[in-house]
């Protein structure tokens, strides 16, 4: 049982692998699915891919635009600091301080911090130092985001509104001062302060400040006369970047040129971005995996500060619009698939069910039940096929009845033929008796005529054969002419010419007698005076030609054209009753020969005729060369025997 089931499933699987052998309903279902569902799925996939690509492009473009605006805002803030350094450098009092003309707190000054050594207060009789501090304090008042401003001259003395030195060491030895002096008057952004000898009264942490510096250069000597240090509160940067969000968890961060963070949110996906991750271009996008998460980075570099503003977000996180569009696409595909499956099954059944029904009817008809009929009112191709099937069965039944009727007629004809076989033998014996009686009484002419008539009948019957030897046909036409000669005496003369190469051939029976009969009755008989008929045969070009010529009355050109036209379709000419005295009535035997030649050997062979009125007529029969009787004819002859 298992082997049978396994074999059945194997056969079914093999059938499914050959699409051409599938039932029609399965082919229609597959076709409808391919036409309806596959394009919808492809369209859904294309829409999803296009939406993702477009949204990704829009997200990237929007992020780049946001980064550009953030960079512009940060650049404006830093440019304000640069402008402040210019204003400080242009102040005359500041210049006197830088040149040492105003004494201020110096390297040995303690700044008044508890626990530190104190020195006597500077005697500021003119109030210049106080005025400078008020001047610097005015900038912090105007720009609250500035934490402190410190101005140092080349002697190490400094003036500040909020800063002071941690130790009495000379501030010109600090790294920030040396970097400012190294750039010779160029505004420089340092980033977060670290390891410097100054602090503020508020005690900001290093990561809460961003330091910028610029040195002052004497335009005449090109020597550095001092520097200014400005601490910017980080919240100035944070206020610009903090409120920008990318997707659900994405954010913006700011790093310096080396990748160290200037600003990062409280819970960042990544704190520091190594410079090796970032391409050399000023802006762009890159991806990197961090802690098992595939992160996408979009960055832009400020040409003024050198800072990079970087947008960071999870590349696997789909934005809300993409998820919503994807949801609608999936719902659409689900509805289309369900509708397509239902419609394809329904349509395939509506097409294949009547075809299967018609196929079942055909199988019953094939088994022999011709009473089966297709019943249905469909007006489509299946309905037309069903009605044609009904008409076909009706015609088959008619043909079967006709075939049965013809079989009965055939059997009756065969019976009559068997009964009639006695008559020719009786006729031959009677003619032979007359022949010997005439010969015995000396009536030689009667004897010869009876003998010719006997040969004429015997060859004409030929045991029912259609193809006979050429010699028999020649004997037949010779006997016929001899009888006619006896009738017409001196008015008829004939000549027979049978070459040796034609004696062993076979011809269609009774092809010469109707032609010779036409020549006698419509040619010689209508002629005044004696006439002659010449019958000859020749073999040329693989064709046997039988030629009958007479010097009788001939025929007019009009009658010759009409006869030639009838010879082109002899069956049609014989089916219509001829007019009395017309061409067809005078050449029925010739049309009969033409029809038999065409039916037996094809339209390639047949009769051609030439005639001139008052001169005579020439008829040529083209016959195939038959050295043996065709097998079909031999068998037919045996059957008839």
QUICOR-V432726 format. One record per backbone hydrogen bond with DSSP energy under -1.0 kcal/mol. CO is the residue of the C=O (numbers start at 0). NH is the residue of the N-H. Records with the same first field share a line. If there is no record, write none. Layout:
CO = NH ; NH
This chain:
0 = 4
1 = 5
2 = 6
3 = 7
4 = 8
5 = 9
6 = 10
7 = 11
8 = 12
9 = 13
10 = 14
11 = 15
12 = 16
17 = 20
18 = 21
22 = 26
23 = 27
24 = 28
25 = 29
26 = 30
27 = 31
28 = 32
29 = 33
30 = 34
31 = 35
32 = 36 ; 37
36 = 40
37 = 41
38 = 42
39 = 43
40 = 44
41 = 45
42 = 46
43 = 47
44 = 48
45 = 49
46 = 50
47 = 51
48 = 52
49 = 53
50 = 54
51 = 55
52 = 56
53 = 57
54 = 58
55 = 59
56 = 60
57 = 61
58 = 62
59 = 63
60 = 64
61 = 65
62 = 66
63 = 67
64 = 68
65 = 69
66 = 70
67 = 71
68 = 72
69 = 73
70 = 74
71 = 75
72 = 76
73 = 77
74 = 78
75 = 79
76 = 80
77 = 81
78 = 82
79 = 83
80 = 84
81 = 85
82 = 86
83 = 87
84 = 88
85 = 89
90 = 94
91 = 95
92 = 96
93 = 97
94 = 98
95 = 100
96 = 99
104 = 157
105 = 108
112 = 115
121 = 123
122 = 124
126 = 130
127 = 131
128 = 132
129 = 133
130 = 134
131 = 135
132 = 136
133 = 137
135 = 139
136 = 140
137 = 141
138 = 142
142 = 145
144 = 232
147 = 230
148 = 160
149 = 228
150 = 158
151 = 226
152 = 155
156 = 152
158 = 150
161 = 200
163 = 198
169 = 172
170 = 173
173 = 177
174 = 178
175 = 179
176 = 180
177 = 181
178 = 182
187 = 212
190 = 210
196 = 165
198 = 163
204 = 207
205 = 208
207 = 233
209 = 231
210 = 189 ; 190
211 = 229
212 = 187
213 = 227
215 = 224 ; 225
217 = 221
222 = 217
224 = 153
225 = 215
226 = 151
227 = 213
228 = 149
229 = 211
230 = 146 ; 147
231 = 209
232 = 235
233 = 237
234 = 238
236 = 240
237 = 241
240 = 243
245 = 249
249 = 245
250 = 311
252 = 309
253 = 261 ; 262
254 = 307
255 = 258
258 = 272
259 = 255
262 = 253
273 = 276
281 = 300
283 = 298
285 = 296
287 = 294
289 = 292
292 = 289
293 = 314
294 = 287
295 = 312
296 = 285
297 = 310
298 = 283
299 = 308
301 = 305
306 = 301
307 = 254
308 = 299
309 = 252
310 = 297
311 = 250
312 = 295
313 = 316
318 = 322
319 = 323
320 = 324
321 = 325
322 = 326
323 = 327
324 = 328
325 = 329
326 = 330
327 = 331
328 = 332
329 = 333
330 = 334
331 = 335
332 = 336
333 = 337
334 = 338
335 = 339
336 = 340
337 = 341
338 = 342
339 = 343
340 = 344
341 = 345
342 = 346
343 = 347
344 = 348
345 = 349
346 = 350
347 = 351
348 = 352
351 = 355
352 = 356
353 = 357
354 = 358
355 = 359
356 = 360
357 = 361
358 = 362
359 = 363
360 = 364
361 = 365
362 = 366
363 = 368
364 = 367
367 = 369
379 = 383
380 = 384
381 = 385
382 = 386
383 = 387
384 = 388
385 = 389
386 = 390
387 = 391
388 = 392
389 = 393
390 = 394
391 = 395
392 = 396
393 = 397
394 = 398
395 = 399
396 = 400
397 = 401
398 = 402
399 = 403
400 = 404
401 = 405
402 = 406
403 = 407
404 = 408
405 = 409
406 = 410
407 = 411
408 = 412
409 = 413
410 = 414
411 = 415
412 = 416
413 = 417
414 = 418
415 = 419
416 = 420
419 = 422
421 = 425
422 = 426
423 = 427
424 = 428
425 = 429
426 = 430
427 = 431
428 = 432
429 = 433
430 = 434
431 = 435
432 = 436
433 = 437
434 = 438
435 = 439
436 = 440
437 = 442
441 = 443
442 = 446
443 = 447
444 = 448
445 = 449
446 = 450
447 = 451
448 = 452
449 = 453
450 = 454
451 = 455
452 = 456
453 = 457
454 = 458
455 = 459
456 = 460
457 = 461
460 = 463
461 = 464
465 = 508
467 = 506
468 = 472
469 = 473
470 = 474
471 = 475
472 = 476
473 = 477
474 = 478
475 = 479
476 = 480
477 = 481
478 = 482
479 = 483
480 = 484
481 = 485
482 = 486
483 = 487
484 = 488
487 = 490
488 = 491
490 = 530
492 = 532
494 = 534
496 = 536
498 = 501
499 = 502
501 = 504
504 = 469
506 = 467
511 = 515
512 = 516
513 = 517
514 = 518
515 = 519
516 = 520
517 = 521
518 = 523
519 = 524
522 = 552
523 = 526
530 = 492
531 = 550
532 = 494
533 = 548
534 = 496
535 = 546
537 = 544
539 = 542
542 = 539
543 = 622
544 = 537
545 = 620
546 = 535
547 = 618
548 = 533
549 = 616
552 = 613
555 = 559
556 = 560
557 = 561
558 = 562
559 = 563
560 = 564
561 = 565
562 = 566
568 = 572
569 = 573
570 = 574
571 = 575
578 = 581
581 = 585
586 = 590
587 = 591
588 = 592
589 = 593
590 = 594
591 = 595
592 = 596
593 = 597
594 = 598
595 = 599
596 = 600
597 = 601
601 = 604
605 = 621
607 = 619
609 = 617
611 = 614 ; 615
615 = 611
616 = 549
617 = 609
618 = 547
619 = 607
620 = 545
622 = 543
625 = 505
629 = 633
630 = 634
631 = 635
632 = 636
633 = 637
634 = 638
635 = 639
636 = 640
